[in-house]
Amino acid sequence: MVKFLFLLNLLATIFMTGVIWMVQVVHYPLFAQVGEATWRSYHANHNVLITLIVLPAMVLEAGTAAFFLLNRPGNVTFIEALIGLALVGIAWGTTFFLSVPYHNNLAGGFNQRAYELLVSTNWLRTVAWSARSGLVLWQVWKQI
């Protein structure tokens, strides 16, 4: 069961890393090109659809990362598990304390300053998930 959860953790982390890079490099830059006439509808649809994609993976990743702090597979160290969970915390904290408020600001209409802050602070999530992918891949490497 621990190996299965370890695999789910790996898959969720790699998935979220891919999603966040796509959002940072492709999706968010395209926000500026939507136009005022369709912005509110576009943004509302974005929020619903992206949540359907990321929320299950984020919950799975956080749950398995927390589980591995107490039930480490193979030769995963406590420090590695703690760093992994801390990186999840950075991604979640950035999401709920920075990204969500900027998205809420943008829901009323495109705001250049909120948009710029959303894009620039999203790098925190991008770095956190990228580092976490590296860590989890290192942990897998040690297992094989």
Secondary structure, DSSP 8 states (H G I E B T S, - for coil): -HHHHHHHHHHHHHHHHHHHHHIIIIIHHHHTTS-HHHHHHHHHHHHHHHHHHHHHHHHHHHHHHHHHHHS--TT--HHHHHHHHHHHHHHHHHIIIIIHHHHHHHHTS--HHHHHHHHHHHHHHHHHHHHHHHHHHHHHHHH-
